[in-house]
Amino acid sequence: MTGGGKSLRKTVLYAGTVQGVGFRYTAERMARRFPVSGFVRNLPDGRVEVVAEGGGGELAGFLAALDDAMSGYIRDRQVSESPGTGEFTGFTIRF
């Protein structure tokens, strides 16, 4: 969990068959492998939102691992990037 300096935030909205397939639990498990923080949650419109903060390389690695693990379910994804806020202390599933 990176806190300052070069911390980035990426918000990714995944579309496809991404709810009811273990996407949130996979994201939480993958996040443990990288020094990232944030959350994952289902959205009412059927998409899944991932908000993650960390260094650029760590974020890229985490998102690539998640994309690879869930590739059969993802139809589309929208990514936005902003400076990290340091507000997260870990990576959680939000309900």
Biopython code that builds the backbone (N, CA, C, O; Angstrom):
import numpy as np
from Bio.PDB.StructureBuilder import StructureBuilder

atoms = [
    (1, "MET", "N", (0.818, -1.150, 0.000)),
    (1, "MET", "CA", (0.000, 0.000, 0.000)),
    (1, "MET", "C", (0.878, 1.233, 0.000)),
    (1, "MET", "O", (1.487, 1.603, 1.004)),
    (2, "THR", "N", (0.916, 1.821, -1.105)),
    (2, "THR", "CA", (1.762, 2.991, -1.251)),
    (2, "THR", "C", (1.028, 4.226, -0.805)),
    (2, "THR", "O", (-0.188, 4.328, -0.970)),
    (3, "GLY", "N", (1.750, 5.161, -0.245)),
    (3, "GLY", "CA", (1.117, 6.311, 0.324)),
    (3, "GLY", "C", (1.392, 7.613, -0.373)),
    (3, "GLY", "O", (0.442, 8.374, -0.562)),
    (4, "GLY", "N", (2.556, 7.932, -0.761)),
    (4, "GLY", "CA", (2.758, 9.273, -1.264)),
    (4, "GLY", "C", (3.475, 9.285, -2.581)),
    (4, "GLY", "O", (3.513, 8.289, -3.303)),
    (5, "GLY", "N", (4.040, 10.423, -2.882)),
    (5, "GLY", "CA", (4.902, 10.590, -4.038)),
    (5, "GLY", "C", (4.293, 10.181, -5.347)),
    (5, "GLY", "O", (3.509, 10.927, -5.933)),
    (6, "LYS", "N", (4.646, 8.995, -5.818)),
    (6, "LYS", "CA", (4.262, 8.559, -7.146)),
    (6, "LYS", "C", (3.036, 7.664, -7.140)),
    (6, "LYS", "O", (2.831, 6.886, -8.072)),
    (7, "SER", "N", (2.229, 7.764, -6.111)),
    (7, "SER", "CA", (1.028, 6.951, -6.035)),
    (7, "SER", "C", (0.013, 7.407, -7.079)),
    (7, "SER", "O", (-0.252, 8.598, -7.237)),
    (8, "LEU", "N", (-0.541, 6.435, -7.781)),
    (8, "LEU", "CA", (-1.568, 6.680, -8.787)),
    (8, "LEU", "C", (-2.852, 5.984, -8.379)),
    (8, "LEU", "O", (-2.835, 5.034, -7.596)),
    (9, "ARG", "N", (-3.955, 6.457, -8.910)),
    (9, "ARG", "CA", (-5.241, 5.783, -8.729)),
    (9, "ARG", "C", (-5.765, 5.422, -10.097)),
    (9, "ARG", "O", (-5.798, 6.254, -11.004)),
    (10, "LYS", "N", (-6.174, 4.180, -10.240)),
    (10, "LYS", "CA", (-6.848, 3.749, -11.463)),
    (10, "LYS", "C", (-8.224, 3.240, -11.085)),
    (10, "LYS", "O", (-8.387, 2.439, -10.165)),
    (11, "THR", "N", (-9.202, 3.726, -11.819)),
    (11, "THR", "CA", (-10.570, 3.248, -11.679)),
    (11, "THR", "C", (-10.905, 2.505, -12.962)),
    (11, "THR", "O", (-10.819, 3.058, -14.058)),
    (12, "VAL", "N", (-11.287, 1.249, -12.808)),
    (12, "VAL", "CA", (-11.583, 0.416, -13.970)),
    (12, "VAL", "C", (-13.015, -0.080, -13.850)),
    (12, "VAL", "O", (-13.407, -0.636, -12.825)),
    (13, "LEU", "N", (-13.785, 0.126, -14.902)),
    (13, "LEU", "CA", (-15.150, -0.379, -14.982)),
    (13, "LEU", "C", (-15.162, -1.537, -15.973)),
    (13, "LEU", "O", (-14.929, -1.355, -17.168)),
    (14, "TYR", "N", (-15.437, -2.729, -15.454)),
    (14, "TYR", "CA", (-15.451, -3.942, -16.274)),
    (14, "TYR", "C", (-16.879, -4.280, -16.667)),
    (14, "TYR", "O", (-17.783, -4.248, -15.833)),
    (15, "ALA", "N", (-17.081, -4.607, -17.945)),
    (15, "ALA", "CA", (-18.379, -5.034, -18.448)),
    (15, "ALA", "C", (-18.252, -6.421, -19.047)),
    (15, "ALA", "O", (-17.165, -6.842, -19.445)),
    (16, "GLY", "N", (-19.344, -7.110, -19.107)),
    (16, "GLY", "CA", (-19.385, -8.473, -19.625)),
    (16, "GLY", "C", (-20.156, -9.338, -18.647)),
    (16, "GLY", "O", (-21.095, -8.874, -18.001)),
    (17, "THR", "N", (-19.760, -10.588, -18.541)),
    (17, "THR", "CA", (-20.337, -11.475, -17.540)),
    (17, "THR", "C", (-19.418, -11.413, -16.332)),
    (17, "THR", "O", (-18.656, -12.344, -16.068)),
    (18, "VAL", "N", (-19.496, -10.315, -15.606)),
    (18, "VAL", "CA", (-18.518, -10.064, -14.545)),
    (18, "VAL", "C", (-19.118, -10.139, -13.145)),
    (18, "VAL", "O", (-18.391, -10.020, -12.159)),
    (19, "GLN", "N", (-20.409, -10.331, -13.041)),
    (19, "GLN", "CA", (-21.026, -10.522, -11.725)),
    (19, "GLN", "C", (-21.479, -11.971, -11.606)),
    (19, "GLN", "O", (-21.966, -12.567, -12.566)),
    (20, "GLY", "N", (-21.308, -12.527, -10.407)),
    (20, "GLY", "CA", (-21.712, -13.908, -10.166)),
    (20, "GLY", "C", (-20.704, -14.932, -10.638)),
    (20, "GLY", "O", (-21.025, -16.116, -10.734)),
    (21, "VAL", "N", (-19.472, -14.491, -10.939)),
    (21, "VAL", "CA", (-18.442, -15.416, -11.432)),
    (21, "VAL", "C", (-17.175, -15.370, -10.571)),
    (21, "VAL", "O", (-16.129, -15.874, -10.981)),
    (22, "GLY", "N", (-17.264, -14.775, -9.392)),
    (22, "GLY", "CA", (-16.112, -14.693, -8.501)),
    (22, "GLY", "C", (-15.155, -13.564, -8.810)),
    (22, "GLY", "O", (-14.011, -13.576, -8.355)),
    (23, "PHE", "N", (-15.607, -12.593, -9.573)),
    (23, "PHE", "CA", (-14.730, -11.492, -9.987)),
    (23, "PHE", "C", (-14.192, -10.721, -8.786)),
    (23, "PHE", "O", (-12.991, -10.464, -8.705)),
    (24, "ARG", "N", (-15.072, -10.348, -7.849)),
    (24, "ARG", "CA", (-14.634, -9.557, -6.688)),
    (24, "ARG", "C", (-13.638, -10.323, -5.833)),
    (24, "ARG", "O", (-12.652, -9.757, -5.361)),
    (25, "TYR", "N", (-13.897, -11.612, -5.632)),
    (25, "TYR", "CA", (-13.001, -12.413, -4.797)),
    (25, "TYR", "C", (-11.666, -12.638, -5.486)),
    (25, "TYR", "O", (-10.623, -12.678, -4.833)),
    (26, "THR", "N", (-11.697, -12.785, -6.804)),
    (26, "THR", "CA", (-10.452, -12.904, -7.568)),
    (26, "THR", "C", (-9.648, -11.615, -7.472)),
    (26, "THR", "O", (-8.431, -11.655, -7.293)),
    (27, "ALA", "N", (-10.318, -10.471, -7.591)),
    (27, "ALA", "CA", (-9.634, -9.178, -7.483)),
    (27, "ALA", "C", (-8.996, -9.019, -6.108)),
    (27, "ALA", "O", (-7.853, -8.575, -5.992)),
    (28, "GLU", "N", (-9.735, -9.380, -5.075)),
    (28, "GLU", "CA", (-9.196, -9.274, -3.715)),
    (28, "GLU", "C", (-7.973, -10.175, -3.541)),
    (28, "GLU", "O", (-6.977, -9.764, -2.948)),
    (29, "ARG", "N", (-8.048, -11.393, -4.054)),
    (29, "ARG", "CA", (-6.931, -12.336, -3.966)),
    (29, "ARG", "C", (-5.717, -11.824, -4.761)),
    (29, "ARG", "O", (-4.587, -11.891, -4.279)),
    (30, "MET", "N", (-5.954, -11.321, -5.964)),
    (30, "MET", "CA", (-4.859, -10.805, -6.793)),
    (30, "MET", "C", (-4.188, -9.602, -6.133)),
    (30, "MET", "O", (-2.969, -9.454, -6.208)),
    (31, "ALA", "N", (-4.975, -8.749, -5.490)),
    (31, "ALA", "CA", (-4.431, -7.539, -4.864)),
    (31, "ALA", "C", (-3.434, -7.875, -3.767)),
    (31, "ALA", "O", (-2.529, -7.088, -3.490)),
    (32, "ARG", "N", (-3.589, -9.045, -3.136)),
    (32, "ARG", "CA", (-2.638, -9.450, -2.080)),
    (32, "ARG", "C", (-1.235, -9.687, -2.626)),
    (32, "ARG", "O", (-0.262, -9.657, -1.872)),
    (33, "ARG", "N", (-1.126, -9.917, -3.905)),
    (33, "ARG", "CA", (0.173, -10.195, -4.536)),
    (33, "ARG", "C", (0.937, -8.927, -4.906)),
    (33, "ARG", "O", (2.109, -8.983, -5.281)),
    (34, "PHE", "N", (0.263, -7.789, -4.797)),
    (34, "PHE", "CA", (0.864, -6.524, -5.222)),
    (34, "PHE", "C", (0.688, -5.478, -4.123)),
    (34, "PHE", "O", (-0.282, -5.537, -3.367)),
    (35, "PRO", "N", (1.607, -4.526, -4.025)),
    (35, "PRO", "CA", (1.454, -3.455, -3.030)),
    (35, "PRO", "C", (0.465, -2.386, -3.514)),
    (35, "PRO", "O", (0.835, -1.248, -3.803)),
    (36, "VAL", "N", (-0.799, -2.797, -3.589)),
    (36, "VAL", "CA", (-1.862, -1.882, -4.011)),
    (36, "VAL", "C", (-2.940, -1.838, -2.926)),
    (36, "VAL", "O", (-3.037, -2.742, -2.096)),
    (37, "SER", "N", (-3.731, -0.795, -2.947)),
    (37, "SER", "CA", (-4.852, -0.672, -2.017)),
    (37, "SER", "C", (-6.052, -0.172, -2.790)),
    (37, "SER", "O", (-5.913, 0.342, -3.899)),
    (38, "GLY", "N", (-7.231, -0.322, -2.207)),
    (38, "GLY", "CA", (-8.443, 0.141, -2.864)),
    (38, "GLY", "C", (-9.608, -0.781, -2.595)),
    (38, "GLY", "O", (-9.721, -1.361, -1.515)),
    (39, "PHE", "N", (-10.485, -0.915, -3.599)),
    (39, "PHE", "CA", (-11.658, -1.768, -3.422)),
    (39, "PHE", "C", (-12.202, -2.238, -4.757)),
    (39, "PHE", "O", (-11.850, -1.723, -5.818)),
    (40, "VAL", "N", (-13.069, -3.228, -4.668)),
    (40, "VAL", "CA", (-13.808, -3.750, -5.817)),
    (40, "VAL", "C", (-15.264, -3.872, -5.377)),
    (40, "VAL", "O", (-15.546, -4.217, -4.230)),
    (41, "ARG", "N", (-16.188, -3.585, -6.299)),
    (41, "ARG", "CA", (-17.603, -3.726, -5.972)),
    (41, "ARG", "C", (-18.427, -3.938, -7.236)),
    (41, "ARG", "O", (-18.045, -3.521, -8.329)),
    (42, "ASN", "N", (-19.571, -4.600, -7.055)),
    (42, "ASN", "CA", (-20.548, -4.739, -8.125)),
    (42, "ASN", "C", (-21.315, -3.434, -8.246)),
    (42, "ASN", "O", (-21.594, -2.767, -7.250)),
    (43, "LEU", "N", (-21.651, -3.081, -9.470)),
    (43, "LEU", "CA", (-22.488, -1.906, -9.720)),
    (43, "LEU", "C", (-23.895, -2.362, -10.123)),
    (43, "LEU", "O", (-24.055, -3.449, -10.678)),
    (44, "PRO", "N", (-24.904, -1.548, -9.850)),
    (44, "PRO", "CA", (-26.289, -1.930, -10.172)),
    (44, "PRO", "C", (-26.527, -2.225, -11.656)),
    (44, "PRO", "O", (-27.452, -2.965, -11.992)),
    (45, "ASP", "N", (-25.711, -1.661, -12.544)),
    (45, "ASP", "CA", (-25.920, -1.863, -13.985)),
    (45, "ASP", "C", (-25.256, -3.126, -14.524)),
    (45, "ASP", "O", (-25.249, -3.344, -15.735)),
    (46, "GLY", "N", (-24.692, -3.970, -13.637)),
    (46, "GLY", "CA", (-24.098, -5.232, -14.066)),
    (46, "GLY", "C", (-22.595, -5.191, -14.253)),
    (46, "GLY", "O", (-21.974, -6.227, -14.488)),
    (47, "ARG", "N", (-21.999, -4.014, -14.152)),
    (47, "ARG", "CA", (-20.545, -3.909, -14.266)),
    (47, "ARG", "C", (-19.895, -4.106, -12.898)),
    (47, "ARG", "O", (-20.571, -4.121, -11.869)),
    (48, "VAL", "N", (-18.581, -4.255, -12.908)),
    (48, "VAL", "CA", (-17.778, -4.313, -11.685)),
    (48, "VAL", "C", (-16.802, -3.148, -11.730)),
    (48, "VAL", "O", (-16.177, -2.880, -12.756)),
    (49, "GLU", "N", (-16.683, -2.458, -10.593)),
    (49, "GLU", "CA", (-15.763, -1.324, -10.473)),
    (49, "GLU", "C", (-14.587, -1.731, -9.599)),
    (49, "GLU", "O", (-14.763, -2.284, -8.514)),
    (50, "VAL", "N", (-13.383, -1.448, -10.090)),
    (50, "VAL", "CA", (-12.156, -1.631, -9.316)),
    (50, "VAL", "C", (-11.505, -0.263, -9.176)),
    (50, "VAL", "O", (-11.253, 0.417, -10.171)),
    (51, "VAL", "N", (-11.234, 0.138, -7.942)),
    (51, "VAL", "CA", (-10.491, 1.363, -7.663)),
    (51, "VAL", "C", (-9.236, 0.932, -6.937)),
    (51, "VAL", "O", (-9.311, 0.370, -5.844)),
    (52, "ALA", "N", (-8.079, 1.190, -7.535)),
    (52, "ALA", "CA", (-6.821, 0.733, -6.948)),
    (52, "ALA", "C", (-5.789, 1.846, -6.972)),
    (52, "ALA", "O", (-5.707, 2.624, -7.922)),
    (53, "GLU", "N", (-5.002, 1.905, -5.904)),
    (53, "GLU", "CA", (-3.917, 2.877, -5.802)),
    (53, "GLU", "C", (-2.605, 2.150, -5.544)),
    (53, "GLU", "O", (-2.564, 1.106, -4.893)),
    (54, "GLY", "N", (-1.540, 2.729, -6.070)),
    (54, "GLY", "CA", (-0.202, 2.190, -5.882)),
    (54, "GLY", "C", (0.733, 2.826, -6.872)),
    (54, "GLY", "O", (0.368, 3.783, -7.554)),
    (55, "GLY", "N", (1.929, 2.306, -6.956)),
    (55, "GLY", "CA", (2.881, 2.764, -7.960)),
    (55, "GLY", "C", (2.434, 2.301, -9.337)),
    (55, "GLY", "O", (1.683, 1.334, -9.460)),
    (56, "GLY", "N", (2.895, 2.990, -10.365)),
    (56, "GLY", "CA", (2.477, 2.667, -11.730)),
    (56, "GLY", "C", (2.720, 1.225, -12.124)),
    (56, "GLY", "O", (1.844, 0.582, -12.701)),
    (57, "GLY", "N", (3.900, 0.713, -11.820)),
    (57, "GLY", "CA", (4.228, -0.670, -12.171)),
    (57, "GLY", "C", (3.398, -1.679, -11.404)),
    (57, "GLY", "O", (2.966, -2.690, -11.956)),
    (58, "GLU", "N", (3.179, -1.399, -10.129)),
    (58, "GLU", "CA", (2.382, -2.303, -9.302)),
    (58, "GLU", "C", (0.928, -2.342, -9.780)),
    (58, "GLU", "O", (0.317, -3.407, -9.865)),
    (59, "LEU", "N", (0.389, -1.161, -10.092)),
    (59, "LEU", "CA", (-0.981, -1.113, -10.607)),
    (59, "LEU", "C", (-1.101, -1.864, -11.924)),
    (59, "LEU", "O", (-2.046, -2.625, -12.132)),
    (60, "ALA", "N", (-0.146, -1.646, -12.801)),
    (60, "ALA", "CA", (-0.167, -2.330, -14.100)),
    (60, "ALA", "C", (-0.110, -3.844, -13.909)),
    (60, "ALA", "O", (-0.839, -4.582, -14.572)),
    (61, "GLY", "N", (0.746, -4.301, -13.014)),
    (61, "GLY", "CA", (0.861, -5.734, -12.752)),
    (61, "GLY", "C", (-0.416, -6.317, -12.179)),
    (61, "GLY", "O", (-0.869, -7.378, -12.607)),
    (62, "PHE", "N", (-0.997, -5.622, -11.207)),
    (62, "PHE", "CA", (-2.243, -6.077, -10.595)),
    (62, "PHE", "C", (-3.356, -6.164, -11.629)),
    (62, "PHE", "O", (-4.039, -7.184, -11.721)),
    (63, "LEU", "N", (-3.543, -5.109, -12.401)),
    (63, "LEU", "CA", (-4.633, -5.091, -13.378)),
    (63, "LEU", "C", (-4.408, -6.105, -14.496)),
    (63, "LEU", "O", (-5.364, -6.704, -14.987)),
    (64, "ALA", "N", (-3.159, -6.302, -14.901)),
    (64, "ALA", "CA", (-2.865, -7.314, -15.925)),
    (64, "ALA", "C", (-3.177, -8.712, -15.400)),
    (64, "ALA", "O", (-3.737, -9.538, -16.121)),
    (65, "ALA", "N", (-2.814, -8.979, -14.139)),
    (65, "ALA", "CA", (-3.104, -10.286, -13.547)),
    (65, "ALA", "C", (-4.609, -10.514, -13.432)),
    (65, "ALA", "O", (-5.098, -11.610, -13.704)),
    (66, "LEU", "N", (-5.339, -9.477, -13.029)),
    (66, "LEU", "CA", (-6.789, -9.593, -12.922)),
    (66, "LEU", "C", (-7.415, -9.793, -14.295)),
    (66, "LEU", "O", (-8.280, -10.653, -14.460)),
    (67, "ASP", "N", (-6.992, -9.016, -15.275)),
    (67, "ASP", "CA", (-7.506, -9.159, -16.639)),
    (67, "ASP", "C", (-7.249, -10.559, -17.177)),
    (67, "ASP", "O", (-8.112, -11.155, -17.821)),
    (68, "ASP", "N", (-6.055, -11.079, -16.907)),
    (68, "ASP", "CA", (-5.699, -12.421, -17.383)),
    (68, "ASP", "C", (-6.570, -13.480, -16.716)),
    (68, "ASP", "O", (-7.085, -14.378, -17.383)),
    (69, "ALA", "N", (-6.733, -13.373, -15.402)),
    (69, "ALA", "CA", (-7.513, -14.367, -14.658)),
    (69, "ALA", "C", (-8.985, -14.361, -15.064)),
    (69, "ALA", "O", (-9.629, -15.410, -15.072)),
    (70, "MET", "N", (-9.517, -13.189, -15.399)),
    (70, "MET", "CA", (-10.947, -13.060, -15.685)),
    (70, "MET", "C", (-11.238, -12.798, -17.164)),
    (70, "MET", "O", (-12.341, -12.369, -17.506)),
    (71, "SER", "N", (-10.278, -13.046, -18.035)),
    (71, "SER", "CA", (-10.403, -12.680, -19.450)),
    (71, "SER", "C", (-11.612, -13.298, -20.135)),
    (71, "SER", "O", (-12.175, -12.685, -21.041)),
    (72, "GLY", "N", (-12.021, -14.475, -19.736)),
    (72, "GLY", "CA", (-13.163, -15.120, -20.364)),
    (72, "GLY", "C", (-14.494, -14.457, -20.049)),
    (72, "GLY", "O", (-15.502, -14.754, -20.690)),
    (73, "TYR", "N", (-14.506, -13.567, -19.074)),
    (73, "TYR", "CA", (-15.745, -12.915, -18.640)),
    (73, "TYR", "C", (-15.818, -11.437, -19.025)),
    (73, "TYR", "O", (-16.900, -10.850, -19.036)),
    (74, "ILE", "N", (-14.667, -10.836, -19.341)),
    (74, "ILE", "CA", (-14.610, -9.402, -19.615)),
    (74, "ILE", "C", (-14.889, -9.140, -21.101)),
    (74, "ILE", "O", (-14.209, -9.681, -21.973)),
    (75, "ARG", "N", (-15.887, -8.314, -21.370)),
    (75, "ARG", "CA", (-16.192, -7.898, -22.738)),
    (75, "ARG", "C", (-15.569, -6.542, -23.041)),
    (75, "ARG", "O", (-15.115, -6.287, -24.156)),
    (76, "ASP", "N", (-15.555, -5.669, -22.022)),
    (76, "ASP", "CA", (-15.052, -4.313, -22.220)),
    (76, "ASP", "C", (-14.575, -3.788, -20.874)),
    (76, "ASP", "O", (-14.988, -4.265, -19.817)),
    (77, "ARG", "N", (-13.693, -2.792, -20.941)),
    (77, "ARG", "CA", (-13.275, -2.112, -19.717)),
    (77, "ARG", "C", (-12.947, -0.673, -20.033)),
    (77, "ARG", "O", (-12.413, -0.353, -21.095)),
    (78, "GLN", "N", (-13.279, 0.193, -19.083)),
    (78, "GLN", "CA", (-12.969, 1.613, -19.198)),
    (78, "GLN", "C", (-12.037, 1.946, -18.033)),
    (78, "GLN", "O", (-12.313, 1.609, -16.882)),
    (79, "VAL", "N", (-10.934, 2.611, -18.354)),
    (79, "VAL", "CA", (-9.928, 2.923, -17.338)),
    (79, "VAL", "C", (-9.753, 4.431, -17.244)),
    (79, "VAL", "O", (-9.605, 5.114, -18.257)),
    (80, "SER", "N", (-9.771, 4.939, -16.030)),
    (80, "SER", "CA", (-9.412, 6.338, -15.808)),
    (80, "SER", "C", (-8.306, 6.377, -14.761)),
    (80, "SER", "O", (-8.230, 5.518, -13.883)),
    (81, "GLU", "N", (-7.459, 7.383, -14.872)),
    (81, "GLU", "CA", (-6.299, 7.500, -13.986)),
    (81, "GLU", "C", (-6.277, 8.887, -13.356)),
    (81, "GLU", "O", (-6.605, 9.883, -14.000)),
    (82, "SER", "N", (-5.889, 8.930, -12.093)),
    (82, "SER", "CA", (-5.755, 10.191, -11.375)),
    (82, "SER", "C", (-4.677, 10.021, -10.311)),
    (82, "SER", "O", (-4.221, 8.901, -10.081)),
    (83, "PRO", "N", (-4.262, 11.092, -9.662)),
    (83, "PRO", "CA", (-3.282, 10.961, -8.589)),
    (83, "PRO", "C", (-3.863, 10.154, -7.426)),
    (83, "PRO", "O", (-5.057, 10.238, -7.138)),
    (84, "GLY", "N", (-3.016, 9.381, -6.767)),
    (84, "GLY", "CA", (-3.448, 8.629, -5.594)),
    (84, "GLY", "C", (-3.773, 9.564, -4.440)),
    (84, "GLY", "O", (-3.205, 10.650, -4.325)),
    (85, "THR", "N", (-4.690, 9.128, -3.591)),
    (85, "THR", "CA", (-5.083, 9.935, -2.434)),
    (85, "THR", "C", (-4.525, 9.391, -1.130)),
    (85, "THR", "O", (-4.443, 10.118, -0.139)),
    (86, "GLY", "N", (-4.141, 8.121, -1.119)),
    (86, "GLY", "CA", (-3.647, 7.495, 0.104)),
    (86, "GLY", "C", (-4.741, 7.193, 1.107)),
    (86, "GLY", "O", (-4.447, 6.928, 2.273)),
    (87, "GLU", "N", (-6.001, 7.225, 0.685)),
    (87, "GLU", "CA", (-7.110, 7.040, 1.619)),
    (87, "GLU", "C", (-7.362, 5.588, 2.011)),
    (87, "GLU", "O", (-8.067, 5.338, 2.988)),
    (88, "PHE", "N", (-6.811, 4.628, 1.281)),
    (88, "PHE", "CA", (-7.083, 3.218, 1.552)),
    (88, "PHE", "C", (-5.950, 2.593, 2.369)),
    (88, "PHE", "O", (-4.779, 2.935, 2.205)),
    (89, "THR", "N", (-6.329, 1.676, 3.246)),
    (89, "THR", "CA", (-5.328, 0.975, 4.050)),
    (89, "THR", "C", (-5.140, -0.474, 3.608)),
    (89, "THR", "O", (-4.246, -1.157, 4.108)),
    (90, "GLY", "N", (-5.942, -0.936, 2.708)),
    (90, "GLY", "CA", (-5.851, -2.291, 2.194)),
    (90, "GLY", "C", (-6.720, -2.375, 0.961)),
    (90, "GLY", "O", (-7.178, -1.359, 0.438)),
    (91, "PHE", "N", (-6.946, -3.600, 0.496)),
    (91, "PHE", "CA", (-7.812, -3.802, -0.656)),
    (91, "PHE", "C", (-8.992, -4.644, -0.196)),
    (91, "PHE", "O", (-8.805, -5.747, 0.319)),
    (92, "THR", "N", (-10.207, -4.134, -0.377)),
    (92, "THR", "CA", (-11.392, -4.785, 0.155)),
    (92, "THR", "C", (-12.477, -4.964, -0.900)),
    (92, "THR", "O", (-12.448, -4.359, -1.972)),
    (93, "ILE", "N", (-13.419, -5.804, -0.557)),
    (93, "ILE", "CA", (-14.651, -5.949, -1.343)),
    (93, "ILE", "C", (-15.684, -5.074, -0.675)),
    (93, "ILE", "O", (-15.893, -5.170, 0.534)),
    (94, "ARG", "N", (-16.328, -4.225, -1.442)),
    (94, "ARG", "CA", (-17.415, -3.385, -0.927)),
    (94, "ARG", "C", (-18.734, -3.982, -1.393)),
    (94, "ARG", "O", (-18.878, -4.417, -2.535)),
    (95, "PHE", "N", (-19.673, -3.989, -0.487)),
    (95, "PHE", "CA", (-21.007, -4.558, -0.790)),
    (95, "PHE", "C", (-22.048, -3.465, -0.803)),
    (95, "PHE", "O", (-23.225, -3.737, -1.037)),
]
sb = StructureBuilder()
sb.init_structure("model")
sb.init_model(0)
sb.init_chain("A")
sb.init_seg("    ")
for serial, (resi, resn, name, xyz) in enumerate(atoms, 1):
    if name == "N":
        sb.init_residue(resn, " ", resi, " ")
    sb.init_atom(name, np.array(xyz, "f"), 0.0, 1.0, " ", f" {name:<3s}", serial, name[0])
structure = sb.get_structure()
